[in-house]
């Protein structure tokens, strides 16, 4: 039994369709279908049943899913271990972060890194999805919550300060009231945001009018006069056309965490990136 066949089996089981598996494996739909048929013929069992909702595991498929995942973990562990022993500063470095972190914090750091190590290819994955470090979906990730996996090396980077912003030519709202003003808030389906809850409580009579899961969108809507926004100061202070309100109480701050799989702790290009990152954070203005 070959790992490549098991990999396709797992991709189909997780996506529920041949097309979804093909996209996750970066291959073609016909190739996945052909490889599945060959795999089923070689083991003499049908692993999936076709339904109106896609492909679902048969009893035989359910019976081997745990074993297939064990094989996957072994293959990924081998890949991480070998990657962690690379000494040449070349190859790729995949970084995962929130959209605002990738747009406002990382650019000067990555500019220095790419100048110092031009043979390293950088990929930045931004958004709300938490990429799996054990499966090498990302080499290093930045989050506003600590990592909960035992095999992740993590470090608290800095305290993220927030500010309340309004369009440059708008009047100041009254703290504790907000009558006549509107609020720009955040999509809370992916978790709780203390700064957003604080904003709503601090301007109870302001009307929430727009919600977005993208801090850059929030800032630019604020610039257009849509409403009051609470933003990380590293974002709000860099957006022209908005100004920070001077309030008696600031929004709650949060910690920024960096994490990477422990098998990559000797990966030289990752260590070089962390070194440059640390240099920038130490010399960042207060």
C-alpha positions as CSV (number, residue, x, y, z in Angstrom):
1,X,0.0,0.0,0.0
2,X,1.5,3.3,-1.1
3,X,1.2,6.6,1.0
4,X,0.1,8.5,-2.2
5,X,-3.0,6.3,-2.4
6,X,-3.8,6.7,1.3
7,X,-3.3,10.5,0.9
8,X,-6.0,10.6,-1.8
9,X,-8.3,8.4,0.2
10,X,-8.0,10.9,3.2
11,X,-8.5,13.9,1.0
12,X,-11.8,12.5,-0.4
13,X,-13.0,11.4,3.0
14,X,-12.4,15.0,4.3
15,X,-13.9,16.9,1.4
16,X,-16.7,14.5,0.4
17,X,-16.1,15.1,-3.3
18,X,-13.5,14.2,-5.9
19,X,-13.4,17.9,-6.9
20,X,-12.7,19.1,-3.4
21,X,-10.0,16.4,-2.9
22,X,-8.4,17.5,-6.2
23,X,-8.3,21.1,-5.1
24,X,-6.7,20.3,-1.8
25,X,-4.1,18.1,-3.4
26,X,-3.5,20.5,-6.3
27,X,-4.2,17.9,-8.9
28,X,-7.1,17.2,-11.4
29,X,-10.5,15.8,-10.8
30,X,-10.0,12.8,-13.3
31,X,-6.7,11.9,-11.6
32,X,-8.3,11.6,-8.2
33,X,-11.1,9.5,-9.6
34,X,-8.7,7.2,-11.4
35,X,-6.4,6.8,-8.4
36,X,-9.4,6.0,-6.2
37,X,-10.6,3.3,-8.5
38,X,-7.2,1.8,-8.7
39,X,-6.8,1.9,-5.0
40,X,-10.1,0.2,-4.4
41,X,-9.4,-2.5,-6.9
42,X,-6.0,-3.2,-5.4
43,X,-7.4,-3.8,-1.9
44,X,-10.6,-5.4,-3.1
45,X,-13.0,-3.1,-1.3
46,X,-15.3,-0.2,-2.1
47,X,-14.4,2.7,0.2
48,X,-17.0,5.3,-0.7
49,X,-20.6,5.3,-1.6
50,X,-22.0,7.9,-4.0
51,X,-25.0,9.8,-2.6
52,X,-26.8,13.0,-3.5
53,X,-24.7,14.9,-0.9
54,X,-21.4,13.6,-2.3
55,X,-19.1,10.6,-1.4
56,X,-19.5,9.0,2.0
57,X,-17.4,6.3,3.6
58,X,-18.6,2.7,3.4
59,X,-18.2,0.4,6.4
60,X,-14.9,-0.7,5.0
61,X,-13.8,2.9,4.6
62,X,-14.7,3.7,8.2
63,X,-12.7,0.7,9.2
64,X,-9.4,2.0,7.9
65,X,-9.8,5.8,8.4
66,X,-8.0,5.8,11.7
67,X,-5.1,3.7,10.3
68,X,-4.9,6.0,7.3
69,X,-4.6,9.0,9.6
70,X,-1.8,7.2,11.6
71,X,0.1,6.7,8.3
72,X,-0.5,10.3,7.5
73,X,1.0,11.5,10.8
74,X,4.0,9.3,10.3
75,X,4.6,10.7,6.8
76,X,4.1,14.3,7.9
77,X,6.4,13.8,10.9
78,X,9.1,12.5,8.6
79,X,8.6,15.5,6.3
80,X,8.8,17.9,9.2
81,X,11.9,16.2,10.7
82,X,13.8,16.3,7.4
83,X,12.7,19.9,6.7
84,X,13.9,20.8,10.2
85,X,17.4,19.5,9.4
86,X,17.9,21.7,6.3
87,X,20.8,24.0,6.8
88,X,20.7,26.0,3.5
89,X,18.8,29.3,3.5
90,X,16.7,28.4,0.5
91,X,13.4,26.8,-0.2
92,X,10.0,28.2,1.0
93,X,8.6,29.7,4.1
94,X,4.8,29.7,4.6
95,X,3.4,32.2,7.0
96,X,-0.2,32.3,8.4
97,X,-1.7,35.4,10.0
98,X,-4.8,37.6,10.2
99,X,-5.3,39.9,7.3
100,X,-4.3,43.1,9.2
101,X,-1.2,41.5,10.5
102,X,-0.1,40.5,7.0
103,X,-0.9,43.9,5.7
104,X,0.5,46.2,8.4
105,X,3.0,44.3,10.6
106,X,4.8,41.8,8.3
107,X,5.7,44.0,5.3
108,X,8.8,45.7,6.7
109,X,9.9,42.5,8.4
110,X,9.6,40.5,5.2
111,X,11.2,43.2,3.1
112,X,14.3,42.9,5.3
113,X,14.1,39.1,5.3
114,X,13.9,38.9,1.5
115,X,16.8,41.2,1.0
116,X,18.9,39.2,3.4
117,X,17.8,35.7,2.1
118,X,16.8,36.1,-1.6
119,X,16.7,32.4,-2.2
120,X,13.8,31.8,0.2
121,X,10.4,32.0,-1.3
122,X,7.7,33.4,1.0
123,X,4.0,32.6,1.0
124,X,1.6,34.6,3.2
125,X,-1.7,33.0,4.0
126,X,-4.1,35.5,5.6
127,X,-7.7,35.2,6.9
128,X,-9.7,33.8,9.8
129,X,-8.8,30.1,9.1
130,X,-6.4,28.5,11.6
131,X,-4.0,26.6,9.5
132,X,-2.7,23.2,10.9
133,X,1.0,23.4,11.7
134,X,1.3,19.6,12.2
135,X,0.1,19.1,8.6
136,X,2.6,21.7,7.3
137,X,-0.3,23.9,6.1
138,X,1.9,26.7,7.5
139,X,5.5,26.8,8.9
140,X,4.8,29.6,11.3
141,X,1.6,31.3,12.4
142,X,0.6,34.5,14.2
143,X,-2.6,34.6,16.3
144,X,-4.4,36.6,19.0
145,X,-5.0,33.5,21.0
146,X,-2.4,31.0,22.4
147,X,-1.9,27.7,20.6
148,X,-3.4,24.7,22.3
149,X,-1.4,21.9,20.5
150,X,1.3,20.2,22.6
151,X,3.7,19.9,19.7
152,X,3.7,23.7,18.9
153,X,6.5,25.9,20.2
154,X,4.9,29.3,20.9
155,X,6.0,32.7,22.1
156,X,4.1,35.8,23.2
157,X,5.4,38.5,20.9
158,X,3.8,41.8,22.0
159,X,0.8,43.5,23.6
160,X,-1.5,44.7,20.9
161,X,-3.0,48.1,21.7
162,X,-6.4,49.2,20.2
163,X,-7.7,52.6,19.4
164,X,-11.1,54.1,18.5
165,X,-11.2,55.9,15.1
166,X,-13.5,58.2,13.2
167,X,-13.3,60.0,9.9
168,X,-10.9,62.9,10.0
169,X,-13.6,65.6,9.5
170,X,-16.3,64.1,11.7
171,X,-17.4,65.5,15.1
172,X,-16.4,63.7,18.3
173,X,-19.0,61.4,19.7
174,X,-19.8,61.6,23.4
175,X,-18.2,58.8,25.4
176,X,-20.8,56.7,27.2
177,X,-23.5,57.9,24.8
178,X,-23.0,57.9,21.0
179,X,-26.4,59.3,20.1
180,X,-26.5,60.3,16.4
181,X,-23.4,58.1,15.5
182,X,-23.0,54.7,13.9
183,X,-20.7,51.8,14.7
184,X,-18.6,49.5,12.5
185,X,-18.3,46.2,14.3
186,X,-16.8,42.7,13.7
187,X,-18.2,39.4,12.6
188,X,-18.2,37.4,15.9
189,X,-19.0,34.0,14.3
190,X,-15.3,33.0,14.6
191,X,-15.0,34.0,18.2
192,X,-15.4,36.8,20.7
193,X,-13.6,40.2,20.3
194,X,-13.3,42.1,23.6
195,X,-12.5,45.4,21.7
196,X,-15.8,45.2,19.8
197,X,-17.8,44.4,22.9
198,X,-16.1,47.4,24.6
199,X,-17.0,49.6,21.7
200,X,-20.7,48.7,21.8
201,X,-20.8,49.2,25.6
202,X,-18.9,52.6,25.4
203,X,-21.3,54.1,22.8
204,X,-24.6,52.4,23.8
205,X,-26.8,54.8,21.8
206,X,-24.8,54.5,18.6
207,X,-26.4,52.3,16.0
208,X,-24.3,49.3,14.6
209,X,-24.6,49.8,10.9
210,X,-21.8,47.6,9.3
211,X,-20.0,44.4,10.2
212,X,-16.9,43.0,8.6
213,X,-14.4,40.3,9.5
214,X,-11.6,42.3,7.9
215,X,-9.9,45.1,9.9
216,X,-8.7,46.8,6.7
217,X,-12.2,47.0,5.4
218,X,-13.4,48.4,8.8
219,X,-10.7,51.1,8.7
220,X,-11.5,52.2,5.1
221,X,-15.2,52.3,5.8
222,X,-14.5,54.4,8.8
223,X,-12.5,56.8,6.5
224,X,-15.6,57.1,4.3
225,X,-17.6,58.3,7.2
226,X,-19.7,55.1,7.7
227,X,-19.1,55.0,11.4
228,X,-16.9,54.7,14.5
229,X,-14.4,51.8,14.4
230,X,-12.1,50.2,16.9
231,X,-8.9,49.0,15.3
232,X,-5.5,47.7,16.3
233,X,-3.4,50.9,16.5
234,X,-0.8,49.4,14.1
235,X,-3.7,49.5,11.5
236,X,-5.6,52.6,12.5
237,X,-2.5,54.8,12.8
238,X,-1.5,53.9,9.3
239,X,-4.8,54.6,7.5
240,X,-4.9,58.2,6.2
241,X,-8.2,60.1,6.6
242,X,-9.1,58.8,10.0
243,X,-8.1,60.0,13.5
244,X,-7.9,58.4,16.9
245,X,-10.3,59.6,19.5
246,X,-8.9,60.6,22.9
247,X,-11.1,58.8,25.4
248,X,-11.1,58.5,29.2
249,X,-10.8,54.7,28.9
250,X,-8.9,52.8,26.1
251,X,-10.2,49.6,24.5
252,X,-8.8,46.3,26.1
253,X,-5.5,45.2,24.6
254,X,-4.6,41.6,23.5
255,X,-1.5,39.5,23.2
256,X,-0.1,38.4,19.8
257,X,1.3,34.9,19.7
258,X,3.7,33.2,17.3
259,X,3.8,29.4,16.9
260,X,5.6,26.8,14.8
261,X,5.8,23.0,15.0
262,X,8.6,21.7,17.3
263,X,10.1,19.6,14.5
264,X,10.9,22.8,12.6
265,X,12.8,24.4,15.4
266,X,16.2,23.7,13.7
267,X,15.0,24.9,10.2
268,X,17.5,27.6,9.4
269,X,15.3,29.8,7.3
270,X,12.6,29.8,10.0
271,X,15.2,30.7,12.6
272,X,16.5,33.5,10.4
273,X,13.0,34.9,10.0
274,X,12.4,34.8,13.7
275,X,15.7,36.6,14.3
276,X,14.7,39.5,11.9
277,X,11.2,39.5,13.4
278,X,12.6,39.9,16.9
279,X,14.9,42.7,15.8
280,X,12.0,44.6,14.4
281,X,9.9,44.1,17.5
282,X,12.7,45.2,19.8
283,X,13.3,48.4,17.8
284,X,9.6,49.2,17.1
285,X,8.4,52.5,18.4
286,X,6.4,52.4,21.7
